[in-house]
Amino acid sequence: MRKMKKENIRVPTPAAAAGKRGSAPSDLELAYMPAEEALKRFKAKKLSPVEVLKEQISRIEALNNKVNCITYKHFDEAMKSAKASEARYVKGTPRALEGVTVAIKDENQVKGWKVTMGSLLLKDAAPSEEDSAIIDFLKRAGAVLHIQTTVPEFYLGPHAATRLWGVTGTPWNLQYTCGGSSGGSGAALAAGFATLATGSDMGGSIRIPAAQSGVFGFKPPFQRVATSEIGYESLGPMARNLTDLLLMQNVICGPHLKVHASLRPKLEYPLQYESVKGMKVVVDYARSIGPLDGEIEKSIDSTIAMLKGLGCLVTVKDLGFKYEGDFPLWAKGLLSTGMGMLIEFASQNKEALTPYVREFVDKYQGNLGPKQAAEADALLARYHGNVQKEVFGAGYHALVMPTMLTPYVPADWYMDDEKYFVINNGKKQSRTWAFVATWVWNMLGRYPVMTVPVGLTKKRVPLGVQVIGNTFDDLTSMRLSAALEAVAPRLFSGKMMPDFRRKA
């Protein structure tokens, strides 16, 4: 690791995965090697992208039967890409992510690949005819695309379980979910199946799986990454450490000719940030959203202690975000956009749907439109006004909240009516979605939000917190995230590695 400049925070690299400089890495180190370290070794011709890909394929073949985070494998195509990257290193013409493997969410269109959205209704979908914007960026940067990853049906769940592809658990404890909707991406990273992964976020779909899989996940502000015209949504990067996430974000952000809603000019993210000493931070335990599991509460307590240890000035506030009444307004607002087309499509064959999708169809079909969109906009204005009044307009620089209100979401959550519960403080919390604190920031889509891993529960399920910057102030969110990474318990290191066991 390079020396940190005085008063600056160097985003650290996980010690367990880096290997000793100049030595031959073990199989485990190859699979989990950070992109930054791999790129250095590729350039020095001490390692080939082919070697990394082969080891990750070996892990997939050995362990994916347990995790079940992959829809389609594209190993032959990926091997050709890895060999082409190897040749570029020999010629001295590598690109930004040359030879680095990236798991692709079952949403991003890759020419010749099928997107199923996790639904039986799309199991025979035609292959995509062209690459989406994010895939254009990744291919131009030399990334190796080798797997597609599982999602909940039509992305409408905080997990990755479907009738089409089955159930995906977190590699840390397979009893519980890897999160969703970018759940397979988070699980693939935690399992050592890929170095980077794509995610998308409309209600927490990057941040929830980042928390449940112990990785970093960034929901960029709307338009930072060329995604769609839906203000609730943004594509974003997922990685096992912040440096790798930043390397990927620097590749995928910026304007693209295929997407009107993409900001100019492109923002460049540094890998080094100033000290956060003196930074004013608000912490909201999110108790207004729903009951807080004791282990989540302790993780916020410890996060506050870490922030204070870093020299931050911390104030605890309840910003009044609430589930009852407000969550349905958010959902109606989201589904009154182009997302409503999924509800209409799904309604054509309800018998083929999983129960959680049927619930959305039954609850919202015929109850969407301009009125519901306007009501959601009014809630957005009220929430935004309060956040500005209580946080950023009051002189604070950042806001920290839990990502999940309980980490104990069964991997097969709501696959049938009897499984419609989570475990909160040792008891079943039934028939509710009031266990995530993410959807607020999709309605408030111009705020950048990072999930940072901060430890493990007693049952070895990861814990994550959201780090929120002011509108379009990505770099303050990154600065505080870098500071937390430097002092938080380091996952994927020593004994803090996924063990692919199941413990209720």
N, C-alpha and C positions, 0 to 999 in steps of 0.2 A: 504494500500500500504506500502511495506517495505520502510524504509528510504534509500535514496541514499547515497552511499559512497561519500566522498568528491572528487570532480573533476571527478566523474564517472556519467554516464547517465544511470539511471534505466529505461528500457522500461516501460512506464506507462500503467495502466489498465483504460479503460473508467469508469469514476465515476458513470455514470448513470446506467450502467448495473451490477455493482458489488454487489449492495445491501449492507445493513449494516451488518457488521460482526456479526454473531451469530443470526441475525434476519431471519424470514421467508421471502424469496424473493417473490415479486409480480409476476404475470403471465408474465408481460413485462420483468422484470428482468430475469426470467427463460429463456425466449426465446433468449434474447440478452446477457446472462451471458457469459463472456469470458471463454475460455477453461481453462486458468490458475486458475481462481477463482473456476470454477466448479470442477476441479480436486482436489483442496484443500478441498472443501466441501464433495466430494465423499469420500476422504480418511478419513476425520473426521467423516464420517457416519452421516452428517447433511443434506445430499441431496442424492437422488438416480438418476442415469442415466435415469431411467424409467420416473421420474417426468419431466426432461428436454425434453425428447423425446415426451411425451404426450403433453406438452405445445407447442412445435414446430409443431406437427401434428395439433393441434387445430388451430394455426395461418394459417397453410397451407390450411386447409379446409375453413377457414373464408376469406382468402385474396388472394389465388392464382388465383381466377377467375378474379382478377384485374391485377395482375402482369404477370401471365401466364409464369412462369419460369421453370415448371416441365414437363418432358416427361412421366416418369413412377414413380409410388410410390411403395415402398417396405416396407410398414409399419409392416406387420406381421413378416417378416424376421428381420427387425430392432428391433422390440420389443423383440424377442427372444435373440438377441445380447445384448440389454440393460439389460435384466434380468440376462443374464450370467455375464455381467460386474458387476451388483449389487452383485451377489454371490461372485465374485472375491474380491470385497472390504470387504465383510464380512469375507472372509478367509485371507485377508491381502496379496493377490497376484496380485495387479493391474499392468498393463503394462503402457507404456508411454502415450497413449491416451485412456486409458480404459474408455469406456462409452461416449466418445465425438462424437457428430454427425458430419458427413462429407457428404456434397453434392457432387455427382459424375458427372462430365461432360459427356455428351453423346459422348464419345470418348473412355474412359477408359473401358477396357474389364473386366467385372465381370462375373464369371461363372454362367450361367443360365439367364443372363440379355441380352437384345437386344441392340445393338448399331445401331442407324438409321442415324447418321451423319446429321440429320435434313432433310432428302431427301425422297420424295415419292418413289424413286427408291429402298429404303431400308426399307420401312414400314413393309415388311414381312420378314425381315432378321432373320436368325436362331439365337438362343441364343448363346452367347459365350461359348466355351468349356472349357476355363480355365481363371484364373485371370491374369491380366497383372502385371508387376513388381510393379507398384505403389500401386495396390490393395493388393498384397501380403504384402507389408510393412505396409499398413494401418490396415489390418486385424490382422497381427501379433502384432500390437501395441494396439489392443483392440478397434479400432474405430468402431462406429455404422454407417452403410451405409444405408440411408433411402430413398433417392431420386436421380433421374437422372435429369440433367438440360439441358435447351435448348441451341442450337447453331445455327448459320447461316448454310445454306445448304453447306455441304462438307467443313465447316469451312472457307468459302471464303467470309467473310464480317466482317465489324466493328460493327456488331449489332447481334441480335438474333431474326430474323424474317424469317419464312419459310412457304411454302404452306402446309407442313405436320403438323406443330405444332402451327402455328399462330405467333402473334407478342408479344414480351416481352419488356416491358418498364422498366425504372429505377423506383424503388419505391419512389424515391424523387420527380419525376415529370413524370408521365406515358406518357406524350406527347413525351418524348425523350427516346432515346435508353439506355439500360443498358450496351451497348458496346458488343464487340464480339472478338474472337469467344466464349470465355468462359463467355458469357453474362448471361446465366441462373445461373451460379455459383455466379457471382457478385450480381445479383438481389436477389438470395436466402439468401445470407448473409445480404444484406441491409434490407430485409423483416423480418429477424428474423426467417427464416425457417430452418437454420442450423448454427452450430457453426464454422465450417471450410468448405473449398471447394477445389476441385481440379481444376486446369486449365492447359492449354497447350498453348504454344506461338510460332508461326511461323512467325508472322508479327505484333505482338502487342496483341495477343489474351488473354494474362493475364492482361497486363498493361492497355489496353483500357477499358475493363469492370471494372477494379479496379478504374480507374479515374471516370468513369460514374456512378459507384455505391457507391463511397465514401469509398472504402476499400483499404487495402494493397494488392498488388500483386507482386510477385517476379518472374522474369525470370532468373533462374539460368544460369550460363554459360553452354554451351554444354558439356554433359557428367557428370555434377555434380549430376543430377538425372537421373536414368536409364530410357531412353525414347525411342530412335530409333537411326538409323545410319545417320539420316539427320542432318547435321550440323547447319541448320537454326532453329531447333526445340528443345524445352525443356519443359517438364512438370514442374509444380511448384505449390506452395501453395498460397491460398487466405484466408484472415481473416480480421476481423474488427479492429484488433490492431496488433502491431508488435510482441509483446510477443507470441501471439497465432500463428502467422505465423512462428515464429522461432521454436516453439514447433513442429509444423507440418513438417517444413523443416528438422529438426533433425531426424525425423522418415523416411522420404521418400528419403533422399539423400544417396549416397553411392553405391557401386557395387552390381549388382544383376546377378545371373547366367543366366537369360533370355535375358539380353541385353549386347552385346559386348562393346558398347560405354558407359561405366560407370567408373568413376575415382576411383582409389585407391590412398591413403587410404580415408576413409570417413572423411569429414570435420565436425567438431563439432562447432555449432554456440552458443556462449554464449548469455545469456539474459541481460548482463550488458556490457556497452561500455564506453570507456574513453571519456572525454570531447573533443569537436572538436575545442576548442580554438586554433587558429594558423593554422588550416587546410586551405590549399590553394584550392579554388574551382573555376572552370570555369562555367559560366552560358551562355548558348546559347539559345536565344529566338526562334530559329528555323525559322526565317523569310525567309531563303533561300528555305525552303520546300514549304511554301505557305503563304497566307495572314493570319494574326493573329487577332482573335476576340479580341475586347477591354477588355473583362472580363478575357480572358486568359492572355493578356499582364499585366493587373493589378495583376493577381495572381503570375506572375513571378516577378513583382516589389516587391510584398509583401514577396515573398520567399527570394529574395535578402536581404530585410530588416531583415528578421528572421535570415538568415545566418550571417549577419554582427552583429546582436545582440548576436549571439552565440559565436562571436569572430573569425569567419572565415574571411579569406582574399579573397575577391571576385573579379574576373576579368570577364568582359563580352566580349565574342568573338563570331564571326560568323564562324562556322567551315565549311561552304560551302556545307552542305548536301542539295540536291535539288530534287524536285519531277520530274520535266521535264527531260525526258531522263533516269534518274537514277532509278526511281521507276519501269519502265518496265524492266530494266536490272535485278533488284532484283527479280521481279516476274518470269521472264524467268529462272533465276538461280534456284529459289525454285522449279518451276514446271519441271525443267529438272532433278530433283532428283526423288525419288520414288513417290513424290506427283503428278507427271505427270500421274500416273495411275488413279487418281481420274478424271482428265480431260478426259482421254480415256473412262472411265466407264460412266461419265456423258453424253458424246457425243452420247451414244447409244439411248437416248430418250430425245431429247432437249425440246420437248413439255411439259414434266413433270417438267422442271427446272424453278426456279425463275430467273428473268431477270439478276440479278447480276452474277449468275453462267453461264447463257448462254453467257454473255459478255466474261467471262474468256475463255469459250470453243471456241467461235468464234475468239477471239483475239489470243489465244496461241496454239490451236490445230494445229499440223503440223509445228509449229515454235519453237520446243523445241529439245534440244539435246546437244551434246558435245560443239558445237560452242557457244551456248547461256550460257552453264555452264561456259565455259572459259571466256566469256565476263563479267559474274557476278563475277568470281574470280578476274579479273583484277580490277573491281570497288571496291571489297572488299579490295584488296591490297592498292589501292589509298586512300580509306577512313581510313583504319587502319593506314597507314603511316602518314596521316594528324593528326589523333587523337593523335598518339604518339608524333609527332613533336610539336603540339600546346598545348597539355594537359599533358599527363602523362610523356612524355620525357622531358617536360619543367619544371618539378618540382611540378606540381599540383597533388593533391591527388584524386580529384573527379570531376565529371561533372554533371551539372543539366540542364535539358531541360523540356519544357512542354510535356505532353503526347498527348493531343489533341490540335489542333489549333483552334477549336471551340467546345464547349460542346453541341451545339444545332444541334444534328443529330436526325432527326425524328425516332421514334421507328420503323416505317414501311419503312425505307430508301430503295429505289430502289426495292420495291416489284412490282412496274410496272414502265414504262418509265417516267411517269409524276412525280414520287416521287424520282427521281434521283437528289437530291439536299440536301444541308445542309444550315443552317442559319449562316451567318458570318457577324458580325456588322450590324445585322438587315436586311440583304439582302440575297436573294437566291444565293448560290454558286453552280452552276449546273454542272452535268456531269463530276465529278472529284473525285479522292480519295485523293486530296491534303489537307487533314484536320487532318491527324495523323502524329506524329513524332516518330513512334515506329519501323517501318520496318528496319531502318538503323541498329538497334542493333540485328536483327535476321541474317542479313548478317554478321555482326560483332558478331558472336554467342558466342565468348569466353568471352565477357564482361558481368558481372552480372549487372542487372538493376532492380530497385525497383520502383514501383509507390507508392508515398506517398500522401494521401489526404491532401489538404491545405485549404479547405473551400467550400463555396457554392456560386453559382451565384445568381443574383437577382431573377431568376426564380426557384431557389432551385435545380439546377443541380450541382452535385459535381464537384470539380476541383482537378486535381492531377498533380504532377510533377514527372519526371523520375530522379532517383538518380543512377548514373553510376560509378562503380569502374573500375580500370584497369583490364586487362585480369586475370580471376580467383581470383581476389582480392575481394571476396564476403564480407569480414568482414569490409572493409572500406565503402562499400555501406551500410551495416547494421549500422555502427557507425553513419554515417551522417543521415540516415533515422531515427534512434532513437532520435538524437538531434532535428530533425525537428518535429517529433511527439510530443516531450515535449513542444514545443512552438506554434505549429499550432492550429488553431481553432479545437476543439474536436467534431467531428461528433458522432452521437449516444449518445448524452449527452444533457440534458436539453431540450431546444426548437429545437435543431438541430437533430431531428429525422425524418425519412421518414413519410410522411403523405398520401401517396398513392393517391394524387390528380393529376389532369391533367390540365396543364396550358400552352397554346401556347406562 
